[in-house]
Amino acid sequence: MSHPHPGSAQAGAVSVPDADTARRLALRGDLPILGLIAVAEQLTRDGQPQAAARLYRDWIAHHDSPALYVAHFNLGVLLANVNEHAGAEQSYRAALALVPDFPQAHLNLGTVLERMGRPEEALDAWRAVLARARPAAAEDQALLIHALNNLGRLLEIRRDNVAAEAMLARSLALDPKQPQAIAHWVHLRQKLCIWPAFAPFPGATHDDLLEAASALALLAESGDPAVQLAASQRYVDKKVLPLQAPLAPADGYDHPRLRIGYLSSDFCNHAVSILSAELYALHDRSKVEVYGFSWSRDDGSALRARVVGAMDHYIRIDAMSDEEAARCIRDHEIDILVDLHGLTLGTRHDILSWRPAPVQVTYLGFPGTTALPAIDYVIADEFVFPEKLKPFFTEKPLYLPDSFQINDRERAIGPRPTRASVKLPDDAFVLCCFNSTFKITPEVFDAWLQILLRAPRSVLWLIADQDAVRVNLTKAAIERGVDPARLVFAERVAPENYLARYQVADLFLDTYPFNAGTTASDALWAGLPILTCSGDTFASRMAGSLLHAVDLPELVACDLSHYIETGVALASDPALTAAMKHKLHDTRLSCTLFDSPRLVRALEEQFMKIAKRPESSEDTMKQTPINQIHNADVLHLMRPDYRRVIEVGSSSGALAHAYRGINANARYTGIEIDREYAEASKAHCTDVIHGNAEHLPPEIFQTFADGDCWVFADALEHLYDPWKLLKKIRSNAAGPVDIVACIPNAQNWSLQATLNNGNFAYQDSGLLDRTHIRWFTRTTIIQLFESAGFQITAMTARIVQPPSAEVAAAIRAMASATGGNPELAVDDSVAFQYVVKAVLKP
């Protein structure tokens, strides 16, 4: 925001010179600071930020005023708003050189530094706000809260969770009514195992914390599906773009192969790709074409290279806005779009709000309802998504026959470590859990410790790569009477070494109510049995689904009491878990969990069932009935020397046959939406594209640049957006191009009579052809071509039957009554169709 001189009147109260006068005054050193601010703000409102910046620079160069720091600061704000970050930094630093105790400048400087990729300097700038802002001063409190929240957010991104939690706690002490800060504070406490994570504080009750918590945090906090649904719905209400006008046709496309688009920022070394890496390659290319729409980081990993290499089309959308990305997906005519994020970090759910695909599905990323109104289905199985869960999901379940979870059979397992090398005792029964620490609740930790106490030769092996987690879990163990030496903490290692660790453990103890997903798959792939507890939510049933798919249902407990008893029994009988390990080893490649080809075939079968297909792709809705008759009037307007003709709606190829009889050297490309007609066209066209001309991929459309004639013989009226297609032809053309078209006349007297009689009934052909989408008259045909950058050079009427004298009289009367030209109205009613030739405007 701009910063007026302290103690002065607001800028709006002074006389404001025009921009030219202001600049002359500034160069003479005679422009007051308030006049400067007022003119600069007006220039900015008028869309001239560079002129405003130039005025500030002129003023700064010619004034020596106590308010000089204000001009520097305001210039910094202006430059930051137009992404001139280096200039903004320079201006903020100039302001601070004059007034070091200027909290707003430190705050804004930090934001610019973060945008420039200098996070440590950004943190220092925000810490400077803490040192200078006065907590008791109302005008400084908002700055202090803003700085604390920025520190908490960036420190969390940099994995300094202890410092991040402390900053957000300070912020909430100043203002407890901050839902966004509460959401991050609670989740940080979950990650740090600070219990209870949802601890009330002055001004915020437990219910307030539940109300503000993220949907992800509540997967671990609550086993109630109604609570999880409410959390997702709150997020959608606050954060998600409402549904927009759908970009994709509701009745889908008619592609010979189903186009499946996967949408993610996790096509890299991430849990989603760890699971799904094999999925993309296993798709049956005779049935499916695979697209990846990605804003993933390039982490240089072999996993990322493998995933990208398995896509038929890998399209980066990180530089696009959500709407641009949606339109890109729409342009590729994706039949089914699979979002791999849900409500997790990095999601771009607003892309889905534009409905870029006729069918949209959520998978893997978020094990609960997204409540996103643009999502139709969630991929599941009958265990993870039982019938009783349906009222708590906005998505319909798309059931796979075994387990919902795809798995990668190419995960490499490193050399088996010794127990000593990972700080484990050789003679202990090793219980382990390598789930994310935010999934560990005090209730499940209590259950683990009860198992330890009742199985005295056991130890518990956990992932904890932050000292604070080790401290907090150790303290909790001591409080519960467990020797902290029985807790062993592991650092993170490379993926193959992480998988190898499972080989020296005896039993994996799962978390509840947020089960292991990828981690459960890892353990089972490495041959380690899992003890899980299944509840009423999707997230609490994931590991149970996997255990059924490896034929170990006895390891699925129904409550924590059952879980404890089963854990104690297993820890007391090493031979039993050893037998389970042997079973996993022997059946690893034959059990349904790791039969990835089987899952992909089942998934494709389900996709085929839910894909939308236009009725026009079947015999019930042909475009124009196929025949071997060409439009002689269209042919008459086509020059005999075109190099390349592109006909939209080539039908039987009759016009191509007639034109190539005149010009045998022409390349004649047919574009036909109906598969049967496209096959028929091939007999007469030099090449035929089966597809929708409006939605051909850019790489195909660009090959039409050399087309010097486009033909629409009864085709433009079948398009959703003929205006857009004509503009696209113009912008893509490498040289002059003619358009020759035959277009039905919506002003024809017979159509007027039909409408007047209330019998506007669609038919199989003619003016009321049921496949017509757009309607044109002589006037609007002219407007169509003019708006697309063409000018009509010839326009003739095709007349089938003129109106009777009585009908003509009625049309004259209607025109007179509505202020029209009676004779022109009759003339325009005679044409059944117009045949038009248009050329590019000079």
C-alpha positions in Angstrom: 0.0 0.0 0.0 1.1 3.6 -0.5 2.3 5.4 2.6 1.3 9.1 3.0 3.5 11.4 5.0 3.0 10.9 8.8 0.7 13.5 10.3 -0.4 14.9 6.9 -3.8 15.1 5.4 -4.9 12.4 3.0 -3.8 12.8 -0.6 -7.4 13.1 -1.8 -7.8 16.4 0.1 -5.3 18.4 -2.0 -5.6 19.8 -5.4 -4.3 17.2 -7.9 -2.5 18.4 -11.0 -2.6 16.5 -14.2 0.3 14.1 -15.0 2.2 16.5 -17.3 2.0 19.3 -14.8 2.9 17.0 -12.0 6.1 15.9 -13.8 7.1 19.5 -14.6 6.6 20.4 -10.9 8.5 17.3 -9.8 11.5 18.2 -12.0 11.6 21.7 -10.5 11.3 20.3 -7.0 8.0 22.0 -6.5 5.5 19.1 -6.2 4.3 18.4 -2.7 4.4 14.8 -1.5 0.6 14.5 -1.3 0.3 15.8 -4.8 2.9 13.2 -5.9 1.0 10.4 -4.2 -2.3 11.5 -5.7 -1.1 11.7 -9.2 0.9 8.5 -9.0 -2.2 6.6 -7.7 -4.3 8.1 -10.5 -1.8 7.0 -13.1 -1.7 3.5 -11.6 -5.6 3.3 -11.6 -5.4 4.4 -15.3 -3.1 1.4 -16.1 0.1 3.5 -16.4 2.3 2.1 -13.6 5.5 2.8 -15.5 4.5 6.5 -15.8 3.8 6.5 -12.1 7.2 5.0 -11.4 8.9 7.6 -13.6 7.1 10.4 -11.7 8.4 8.9 -8.3 11.9 8.7 -9.7 11.8 12.3 -10.9 10.5 13.5 -7.6 13.1 11.6 -5.6 15.9 13.0 -7.8 14.8 16.6 -7.3 13.5 16.8 -3.7 15.3 16.8 -0.4 12.4 16.3 2.0 11.7 14.6 5.3 9.1 12.6 3.3 11.7 11.2 0.9 11.5 7.8 2.6 7.7 7.7 1.8 8.4 8.2 -1.9 11.0 5.4 -1.9 8.6 3.1 -0.1 5.7 3.9 -2.5 7.9 3.4 -5.5 8.8 0.0 -4.0 5.2 -0.9 -3.7 4.4 0.1 -7.2 7.4 -1.8 -8.7 6.6 -5.0 -6.6 3.0 -4.9 -8.0 4.3 -5.1 -11.6 6.9 -7.8 -10.6 9.9 -5.5 -10.9 11.4 -7.1 -7.8 15.0 -5.9 -8.1 13.8 -2.3 -8.4 11.4 -2.8 -5.5 14.1 -4.2 -3.3 16.3 -1.2 -4.1 13.5 1.2 -3.2 12.6 -0.5 0.1 16.3 -0.5 1.1 16.5 3.2 0.2 13.5 3.9 2.5 15.1 1.9 5.3 18.4 3.7 4.9 16.5 6.9 5.7 14.2 5.4 8.4 15.6 2.1 9.8 12.6 1.7 12.2 10.1 1.4 9.4 8.3 -1.9 10.0 6.1 -1.8 6.8 9.2 -1.4 4.6 10.9 -4.4 6.3 7.7 -6.4 5.9 7.4 -5.6 2.2 11.1 -6.1 1.6 10.8 -9.7 3.0 8.0 -10.5 0.5 10.1 -9.2 -2.4 13.1 -11.2 -1.3 11.1 -14.4 -1.0 9.8 -13.9 -4.5 13.4 -13.4 -5.7 14.3 -16.8 -4.3 16.2 -15.5 -1.3 14.4 -17.1 1.7 17.0 -16.5 4.4 17.1 -12.8 3.7 13.3 -12.7 3.6 13.2 -14.3 7.1 15.7 -11.7 8.4 13.6 -8.9 7.0 10.5 -10.2 8.8 12.5 -10.8 12.0 13.3 -7.1 11.7 9.6 -6.3 11.9 9.4 -8.2 15.2 12.3 -6.2 16.6 10.7 -2.9 15.6 6.9 -3.2 15.7 5.2 -2.2 18.9 2.8 -5.0 20.1 0.8 -2.5 22.2 0.3 -0.1 19.3 -2.8 -0.8 17.3 -1.2 0.5 14.1 1.7 -1.9 14.5 -0.2 -5.0 15.6 -1.4 -5.9 12.1 2.2 -5.6 10.8 3.4 -7.8 13.6 0.8 -10.5 12.9 1.6 -10.4 9.2 5.3 -10.8 9.8 4.7 -13.6 12.3 2.5 -15.5 9.8 5.0 -15.0 7.0 7.7 -16.4 9.2 5.6 -19.3 10.2 4.7 -20.1 6.6 8.2 -19.9 5.2 9.8 -21.7 8.2 7.3 -24.5 7.7 8.2 -24.7 4.0 11.9 -24.9 5.0 11.1 -27.7 7.5 12.0 -25.7 10.6 8.8 -26.8 12.2 9.7 -25.9 15.8 10.4 -22.3 14.9 7.3 -22.1 12.6 5.0 -23.4 15.4 6.4 -20.8 17.8 5.8 -17.9 15.3 2.2 -19.0 14.7 1.6 -19.4 18.4 2.8 -15.8 18.9 0.5 -14.6 16.1 -2.5 -16.4 17.5 -1.8 -14.9 21.0 -2.2 -11.5 19.4 -5.3 -12.5 17.4 -6.9 -15.9 18.0 -9.5 -15.4 15.2 -7.2 -16.4 12.3 -8.5 -19.7 10.7 -5.6 -19.9 8.3 -3.0 -19.5 11.0 -4.8 -22.0 13.2 -4.9 -24.6 10.4 -1.1 -24.4 10.0 -0.4 -24.2 13.7 -2.5 -27.3 14.4 -0.8 -29.3 11.6 2.6 -28.3 12.8 1.8 -29.6 16.2 0.7 -32.9 14.6 4.0 -33.1 12.8 6.0 -32.4 16.0 3.9 -34.8 18.1 2.9 -32.0 20.5 -0.2 -33.4 22.1 -3.0 -32.6 22.2 -2.4 -31.0 18.8 -5.9 -29.4 19.0 -5.2 -27.7 22.3 -7.6 -24.8 23.1 -6.0 -21.4 24.0 -7.5 -18.0 25.0 -9.9 -17.0 22.4 -10.1 -20.3 20.6 -12.0 -23.4 21.8 -11.5 -27.0 20.7 -14.4 -26.6 18.3 -12.8 -23.4 16.8 -9.7 -25.4 16.1 -11.7 -28.2 14.4 -13.6 -25.7 12.4 -10.3 -24.1 11.1 -8.2 -27.2 10.6 -7.4 -28.4 7.1 -9.1 -31.4 5.6 -5.7 -33.2 5.6 -5.1 -32.6 9.3 -8.6 -33.9 10.2 -7.9 -37.2 8.4 -5.5 -37.9 11.2 -7.5 -36.3 14.0 -11.0 -37.7 13.5 -12.3 -41.1 12.5 -15.7 -39.6 11.9 -16.5 -39.4 8.1 -19.1 -36.6 8.8 -16.3 -34.4 10.3 -14.1 -35.1 7.3 -16.8 -34.3 4.9 -17.6 -31.0 6.7 -13.9 -30.0 6.6 -13.6 -30.6 2.9 -16.8 -28.7 2.3 -15.5 -25.7 4.3 -12.4 -25.7 2.3 -14.3 -25.8 -1.0 -16.6 -23.0 0.2 -13.7 -20.7 1.1 -11.0 -21.6 -1.4 -12.3 -23.2 -4.6 -13.5 -21.4 -7.7 -17.2 -22.0 -8.2 -18.2 -24.1 -11.2 -17.7 -22.2 -14.4 -19.4 -22.7 -17.8 -18.1 -26.1 -18.8 -15.4 -26.1 -21.4 -15.9 -29.8 -22.4 -19.1 -31.0 -24.1 -21.4 -32.8 -21.7 -21.8 -35.7 -24.1 -18.1 -36.2 -24.6 -16.1 -37.1 -27.7 -15.9 -39.9 -30.2 -12.2 -40.9 -30.1 -11.0 -44.2 -31.4 -8.8 -44.4 -28.3 -9.9 -43.1 -24.9 -7.8 -40.1 -23.9 -6.9 -40.3 -20.2 -5.3 -37.2 -18.7 -3.4 -37.3 -15.4 -3.2 -34.0 -13.5 -0.4 -33.5 -11.0 2.5 -31.6 -9.6 3.9 -34.9 -8.2 5.4 -36.5 -11.4 8.7 -36.6 -9.5 10.2 -38.4 -6.5 6.9 -38.2 -4.5 4.6 -40.8 -2.9 2.1 -40.5 -5.7 4.6 -41.4 -8.4 6.2 -44.1 -6.2 2.8 -45.8 -6.4 1.8 -44.9 -9.9 5.0 -45.1 -11.9 4.0 -48.4 -13.6 0.4 -47.3 -14.2 1.1 -45.0 -17.2 3.2 -47.6 -19.0 0.8 -50.4 -18.5 -2.2 -48.7 -20.2 -3.2 -50.6 -23.3 -2.3 -48.3 -26.1 -4.8 -50.0 -28.5 -7.5 -48.6 -26.2 -6.0 -45.7 -24.3 -3.9 -42.6 -25.0 -2.1 -41.2 -22.0 -1.6 -37.5 -21.2 0.2 -36.0 -18.3 -0.7 -32.4 -17.4 2.1 -31.3 -15.1 3.5 -28.5 -13.0 6.0 -30.9 -11.3 9.4 -29.8 -10.3 12.3 -31.4 -12.2 14.1 -33.1 -9.4 16.4 -35.0 -11.8 15.3 -38.3 -10.3 15.1 -41.6 -12.3 11.6 -41.9 -11.1 10.5 -38.7 -12.7 12.3 -39.6 -16.0 10.5 -43.0 -15.9 7.0 -41.4 -15.3 7.5 -38.7 -18.0 8.8 -41.3 -20.5 5.7 -43.4 -20.0 3.3 -40.7 -21.1 2.2 -40.4 -24.7 2.0 -36.7 -24.2 3.6 -34.8 -21.3 2.4 -31.2 -21.2 3.7 -28.6 -18.8 1.1 -26.2 -17.5 3.1 -24.5 -14.7 3.4 -21.2 -16.7 -0.4 -21.2 -17.4 -3.2 -19.7 -15.3 -5.8 -22.2 -14.1 -8.1 -21.1 -16.8 -5.4 -21.4 -19.5 -4.5 -24.8 -18.2 -8.1 -25.9 -18.4 -8.5 -24.6 -21.9 -5.3 -26.5 -22.8 -6.8 -29.7 -21.5 -10.0 -29.0 -23.3 -8.1 -28.4 -26.6 -6.6 -31.9 -26.2 -10.2 -33.3 -25.9 -9.4 -35.4 -22.8 -12.2 -38.0 -22.2 -11.4 -38.6 -18.5 -9.3 -36.3 -16.4 -7.7 -37.9 -13.3 -6.7 -35.5 -10.6 -3.9 -37.0 -8.4 -4.0 -34.2 -5.8 -7.4 -33.8 -4.2 -6.9 -31.3 -1.3 -3.2 -31.9 -0.7 -0.3 -29.4 -1.0 0.2 -28.1 -4.5 -3.3 -28.7 -5.7 -4.8 -26.7 -8.6 -8.4 -27.6 -8.1 -9.6 -24.5 -9.9 -8.6 -26.1 -13.2 -11.3 -28.7 -12.5 -13.9 -25.9 -11.9 -13.8 -25.1 -15.6 -14.8 -28.7 -16.4 -12.1 -29.2 -19.1 -13.1 -32.9 -19.4 -16.6 -34.5 -19.6 -15.6 -36.9 -16.8 -13.3 -36.0 -13.8 -12.0 -38.4 -11.3 -9.9 -38.2 -8.1 -7.3 -40.8 -7.3 -4.4 -41.5 -4.8 -3.6 -38.0 -3.6 -6.2 -37.5 -0.9 -7.8 -40.5 0.9 -11.2 -38.8 1.7 -13.9 -36.9 0.0 -12.6 -33.8 -1.8 -16.2 -32.2 -1.9 -15.1 -30.7 -5.1 -18.3 -30.2 -7.2 -16.3 -30.8 -10.4 -15.2 -34.3 -9.4 -17.5 -37.1 -10.5 -15.8 -40.2 -9.2 -13.2 -41.5 -6.7 -11.3 -44.7 -7.5 -11.9 -47.2 -4.7 -12.6 -50.8 -3.8 -15.4 -52.2 -1.7 -13.4 -52.6 1.5 -11.9 -49.1 1.5 -15.2 -47.6 0.4 -18.1 -49.6 1.9 -21.7 -48.8 1.2 -22.2 -47.0 4.5 -19.5 -44.4 3.5 -21.4 -43.2 0.4 -23.4 -40.4 2.2 -20.1 -38.9 3.3 -18.6 -38.5 -0.2 -19.7 -36.1 -2.9 -17.9 -38.4 -5.4 -19.4 -41.7 -6.7 -17.1 -44.7 -6.0 -15.5 -46.3 -9.1 -14.9 -49.7 -7.8 -11.9 -51.9 -8.7 -12.2 -55.6 -7.9 -9.3 -56.1 -5.6 -7.5 -53.2 -4.0 -7.9 -49.6 -5.1 -4.2 -48.9 -4.9 -1.9 -49.2 -7.9 1.6 -50.4 -7.0 5.0 -50.3 -8.8 6.7 -53.7 -9.2 10.0 -52.1 -10.2 10.8 -50.5 -6.9 14.4 -51.5 -6.1 15.2 -52.9 -2.7 18.7 -52.2 -1.5 21.1 -54.6 0.3 19.7 -55.9 3.6 21.4 -53.9 6.4 22.6 -55.5 9.7 20.6 -54.6 12.8 23.7 -53.1 14.3 24.1 -50.7 11.4 20.7 -49.3 12.0 21.1 -49.2 15.8 18.7 -52.1 16.5 19.4 -54.9 19.0 20.0 -58.3 17.4 17.8 -60.2 19.8 14.7 -57.9 19.9 11.3 -58.2 18.3 11.3 -55.1 16.1 8.1 -53.2 15.8 8.3 -50.3 13.3 6.3 -47.5 11.9 7.7 -45.3 9.1 4.5 -43.3 8.6 4.6 -39.5 8.6 4.7 -38.3 12.2 1.6 -36.2 11.8 -0.4 -39.4 11.6 0.8 -40.5 15.1 -1.9 -39.7 17.6 -1.6 -40.0 21.4 -4.2 -42.8 21.3 -2.2 -44.9 18.8 1.1 -44.1 20.6 -0.5 -45.4 23.8 -1.5 -48.6 22.0 2.1 -49.1 20.8 3.5 -48.6 24.2 1.0 -51.0 25.7 2.3 -53.6 23.2 5.9 -52.8 24.2 5.1 -53.2 27.9 3.4 -56.5 27.4 6.1 -57.8 25.0 9.2 -57.1 27.0 11.7 -58.2 24.3 10.3 -55.7 21.8 11.5 -52.3 20.6 9.8 -49.6 18.5 11.5 -48.2 15.4 10.3 -44.9 14.1 11.1 -42.3 11.5 11.9 -39.0 13.2 14.2 -36.7 11.3 13.7 -33.7 13.6 15.1 -33.5 17.1 11.9 -32.1 18.5 9.9 -35.2 17.5 12.4 -37.5 19.2 12.2 -35.3 22.3 8.4 -35.3 22.4 8.0 -39.0 21.7 10.7 -39.9 24.3 9.0 -37.7 26.9 5.6 -39.3 26.1 7.2 -42.8 26.5 8.7 -41.9 29.9 5.3 -40.5 31.1 3.7 -43.8 30.2 6.3 -45.9 32.0 8.3 -47.1 29.1 12.1 -47.1 29.0 13.1 -44.6 26.3 15.9 -46.9 25.2 13.2 -49.1 23.7 12.5 -46.3 21.1 14.9 -46.3 18.2 14.8 -43.4 15.8 15.8 -43.6 12.1 17.0 -40.9 9.8 15.8 -40.7 6.2 17.8 -42.5 3.6 17.7 -43.2 -0.2 14.5 -45.0 -1.4 16.2 -48.4 -2.0 17.9 -48.3 1.4 14.6 -47.3 3.1 12.9 -50.3 1.5 15.8 -52.5 2.7 15.2 -51.5 6.3 11.9 -53.3 6.4 13.8 -56.6 6.0 15.3 -56.3 9.5 11.9 -55.5 11.2 9.4 -58.0 12.4 6.1 -56.2 12.3 4.8 -52.8 11.0 2.4 -51.1 13.3 0.0 -48.9 11.4 -1.4 -45.6 12.5 -5.1 -44.8 13.1 -7.4 -43.1 11.9 -5.0 -42.2 9.1 -3.5 -45.5 7.8 -0.4 -46.0 5.8 -0.9 -45.9 2.0 2.3 -45.7 0.1 4.2 -46.7 3.2 2.0 -49.8 3.6 2.7 -50.8 0.1 6.4 -50.3 0.7 6.4 -52.6 3.7 4.5 -55.3 2.0 6.6 -55.1 -1.1 9.7 -55.5 1.1 8.1 -58.5 2.8 7.0 -57.0 6.1 3.6 -57.8 7.6 1.4 -54.9 8.8 -0.9 -54.7 11.7 -3.6 -52.1 11.0 -6.8 -50.9 12.6 -9.8 -50.2 10.3 -12.5 -47.7 11.1 -15.3 -45.8 9.3 -13.3 -43.6 7.0 -11.5 -44.1 3.7 -8.2 -43.1 5.3 -8.7 -45.6 8.1 -9.3 -48.5 5.7 -6.4 -48.2 3.3 -4.0 -50.6 4.8 -6.9 -53.1 5.4 -7.6 -53.0 1.7 -3.9 -53.8 0.9 -3.9 -56.6 3.5 -6.9 -58.3 2.0 -5.1 -58.1 -1.4 -2.1 -60.0 0.0 -4.4 -62.5 1.7 -3.5 -61.5 5.3 -7.0 -60.3 6.5 -6.2 -61.6 10.0 -3.9 -58.5 10.4 -6.9 -56.1 10.2 -8.1 -55.1 13.6 -11.6 -53.7 14.2 -10.7 -51.4 17.1 -7.7 -50.3 19.1 -8.3 -52.9 21.8 -8.3 -55.7 19.2 -5.2 -54.0 17.6 -3.3 -54.2 20.9 -4.2 -57.8 21.6 -3.2 -58.8 18.1 0.1 -56.9 18.4 0.9 -58.5 21.7 0.2 -62.0 20.4 2.4 -61.4 17.3 5.2 -59.9 19.3 5.1 -62.9 21.6 5.2 -65.4 18.7 8.0 -64.5 16.3 7.4 -67.7 14.4 4.0 -66.5 13.4 5.2 -63.3 11.9 8.1 -65.2 10.3 5.5 -67.4 8.5 3.7 -64.3 7.3 7.0 -62.9 6.0 7.6 -66.1 4.1 4.1 -65.9 2.6 4.7 -62.4 1.4 8.0 -63.4 -0.1 6.5 -66.4 -1.9 3.4 -64.7 -3.2 4.7 -61.2 -3.8 4.5 -61.3 -7.6 1.3 -63.4 -7.8 -1.0 -61.8 -5.2 -3.5 -59.3 -6.4 -2.0 -56.3 -4.7 1.1 -56.4 -6.9 -0.7 -57.7 -10.0 -0.5 -54.2 -11.6 -1.5 -55.3 -15.1 -4.7 -56.8 -13.7 -5.5 -53.5 -11.9 -4.8 -51.4 -15.0 -7.1 -53.6 -17.1 -9.8 -53.3 -14.5 -9.3 -49.5 -14.3 -9.6 -49.2 -18.1 -12.8 -51.3 -18.1 -14.3 -48.9 -15.6 -13.1 -45.9 -17.6 -14.7 -47.3 -20.7 -18.0 -47.6 -18.8 -18.0 -44.0 -17.5 -16.6 -42.2 -20.6 -19.1 -40.0 -22.3 -19.8 -40.7 -25.9 -21.9 -38.4 -28.1 -25.0 -40.0 -29.6 -23.9 -38.5 -32.9 -21.1 -41.0 -32.9 -23.7 -43.8 -33.4 -26.2 -44.4 -36.2 -28.9 -42.5 -34.2 -27.2 -39.2 -34.7 -25.3 -38.9 -38.0 -24.2 -35.4 -39.0 -25.6 -34.9 -42.5 -26.9 -38.1 -44.1 -24.1 -39.5 -46.3 -24.6 -39.4 -50.1 -22.4 -39.2 -53.2 -23.7 -35.8 -54.3 -21.4 -32.7 -54.1 -22.6 -29.1 -53.7 -22.1 -27.7 -57.2 -22.5 -24.1 -56.0 -19.6 -24.6 -53.5 -17.5 -26.2 -56.2 -18.2 -23.2 -58.5 -16.7 -20.8 -55.9 -13.5 -22.9 -55.5 -10.5 -21.7 -57.7 -9.0 -24.5 -59.8 -5.5 -23.8 -58.7 -5.5 -24.3 -54.9 -2.4 -26.0 -53.5 -4.2 -27.4 -50.5 -7.9 -27.7 -49.7 -9.1 -28.5 -46.2 -12.7 -29.6 -46.0 -14.5 -29.7 -42.6 -17.2 -32.3 -42.8 -15.9 -34.3 -45.8 -18.7 -36.8 -45.5 -18.5 -39.3 -48.5 -15.7 -37.3 -50.1 -18.0 -36.4 -53.1 -16.8 -32.8 -53.2 -13.2 -33.9 -52.9 -13.7 -36.3 -55.8 -15.3 -33.5 -58.0 -12.6 -30.9 -57.1 -9.7 -33.3 -57.7 -11.2 -34.0 -61.1 -10.5 -30.4 -61.9 -7.2 -30.0 -59.9 -5.5 -33.4 -59.6 -2.4 -31.9 -58.0 -4.1 -30.4 -55.0 -3.7 -31.9 -51.6 -7.2 -32.4 -50.3 -7.5 -33.0 -46.5 -10.8 -34.1 -45.1 -11.7 -33.5 -41.4 -14.7 -35.7 -40.4 -16.2 -36.3 -36.9 -18.0 -39.5 -37.9 -15.8 -42.5 -38.1 -17.9 -44.2 -40.9 -17.9 -41.0 -43.0 -14.2 -40.5 -42.4 -13.5 -44.0 -43.8 -15.7 -43.2 -46.8 -13.8 -39.9 -47.4 -10.5 -41.7 -47.7 -11.4 -43.0 -51.2 -11.3 -39.4 -52.6 -9.3 -37.2 -50.2 -5.5 -37.4 -50.1 -5.6 -37.6 -46.4 -8.4 -37.7 -43.8 -8.4 -36.8 -40.1 -11.1 -38.4 -38.0 -11.9 -35.9 -35.3 -13.6 -32.7 -34.3 -12.2 -29.7 -36.2 -12.8 -27.4 -33.2 -10.7 -29.5 -30.9 -7.8 -30.9 -32.8 -4.5 -30.8 -30.9 -2.4 -27.7 -31.7 0.3 -29.8 -33.2 -2.1 -31.1 -35.8 -3.8 -27.8 -36.5 -0.5 -26.2 -37.1 0.0 -28.6 -40.1 -2.8 -26.8 -41.8 -0.9 -23.5 -42.2 -0.3 -24.1 -45.9 -4.0 -24.6 -46.6 -5.1 -21.9 -49.1 -8.8 -23.0 -49.1 -11.0 -24.1 -46.3 -14.4 -25.6 -47.2 -17.5 -25.8 -44.9 -20.2 -27.3 -47.1 -23.1 -27.5 -44.5 -20.6 -27.6 -41.6 -20.3 -24.3 -39.8 -23.8 -24.7 -38.3 -22.7 -27.9 -36.6 -19.9 -26.2 -34.7 -20.1 -25.0 -31.1 -17.9 -22.0 -31.8 -17.5 -21.3 -35.5 -16.3 -17.7 -34.7 -13.3 -19.2 -32.7 -12.5 -21.7 -35.5 -12.4 -19.1 -38.2 -10.2 -16.8 -36.1 -7.9 -19.8 -35.5 -7.7 -20.5 -39.2 -6.8 -16.8 -39.8 -4.1 -16.7 -37.1 -2.6 -20.1 -38.3 -2.5 -19.3 -42.0 1.0 -19.0 -43.5 -0.4 -17.0 -46.5 -3.7 -16.0 -48.3 -6.6 -18.3 -47.6 -10.1 -18.5 -49.0 -13.2 -19.8 -47.1 -15.9 -21.3 -49.1 -19.1 -22.2 -47.2 -22.7 -23.2 -47.5 -24.8 -22.2 -44.6 -28.5 -22.7 -43.9 -30.7 -19.6 -43.6 -32.5 -19.4 -40.3 -34.6 -16.6 -41.8 -36.1 -18.8 -44.4 -39.9 -18.4 -44.7 -40.6 -22.0 -43.9 -38.6 -21.8 -40.7 -40.5 -18.6 -39.7 -43.8 -20.4 -40.4 -42.8 -23.4 -38.4 -41.8 -21.3 -35.4 -45.0 -19.2 -35.7 -47.1 -22.5 -35.6 -45.2 -23.7 -32.5 -44.0 -26.8 -34.4 -40.2 -26.2 -34.1 -39.5 -29.9 -34.2 -36.0 -31.2 -35.1 -35.6 -33.5 -38.0 -33.0 -35.8 -39.5 -32.0 -33.3 -42.2 -32.9 -29.9 -43.6 -33.1 -26.6 -41.9 -34.2 -28.3 -38.6 -31.5 -30.9 -38.7 -31.2 -32.0 -35.1 -27.4 -31.8 -35.3 -27.4 -28.0 -36.0 -26.0 -26.1 -33.1 -25.8 -22.5 -34.6 -28.3 -20.5 -36.6 -27.4 -17.8 -39.1 -29.2 -15.2 -41.3 -27.7 -13.3 -44.2 -26.8 -10.4 -41.8 -25.2 -12.6 -39.1 -23.3 -14.6 -41.8 -21.6 -11.3 -42.8 -21.0 -10.5 -39.1 -19.5 -14.0 -38.6 -16.9 -13.6 -41.2 -16.2 -9.9 -40.5 -15.6 -10.6 -36.8 -13.1 -13.4 -37.7 -11.0 -11.1 -39.9 -12.5 -12.1 -43.3 -14.4 -10.2 -45.9 -17.1 -11.8 -48.1 -16.4 -11.5 -51.9 -19.3 -13.6 -53.1 -22.6 -14.6 -51.6 -25.4 -16.3 -53.5 -28.7 -17.7 -52.3 -29.8 -21.2 -53.0 -33.6 -21.2 -53.4 -35.7 -24.3 -52.9 -39.2 -22.8 -52.9 -40.2 -19.1 -52.6 -42.9 -18.1 -50.1 -46.5 -17.9 -51.3 -48.0 -14.4 -51.7 -49.9 -14.8 -48.4 -46.8 -15.8 -46.5 -44.8 -12.9 -48.1 -47.5 -10.5 -47.1 -47.3 -11.8 -43.5 -43.6 -11.3 -43.5 -43.9 -7.8 -44.7 -46.4 -7.0 -42.0 -44.2 -8.4 -39.3 -41.2 -6.4 -40.6 -43.3 -3.2 -40.6 -44.6 -3.9 -37.1 -41.1 -4.4 -35.7 -39.3 -1.5 -37.5 -37.7 -3.6 -40.3 -37.6 -3.2 -44.0 -40.5 -5.2 -45.4 -39.1 -5.8 -48.9 -35.7 -6.8 -47.5 -37.4 -9.1 -45.0 -39.2 -10.9 -47.9 -36.0 -11.1 -49.9 -34.0 -12.6 -47.0 -36.8 -15.2 -46.4 -36.4 -16.7 -49.8 -33.0 -18.2 -49.4 -32.8 -21.8 -48.2 -29.0 -21.6 -47.9 -26.3 -19.1 -48.7 -23.1 -20.1 -50.5 -20.3 -17.7 -49.5 -16.7 -17.1 -50.4 -14.6 -15.0 -48.1 -10.9 -13.9 -48.1 -8.6 -12.5 -45.5 -9.0 -8.8 -44.9 -6.1 -6.9 -46.1 
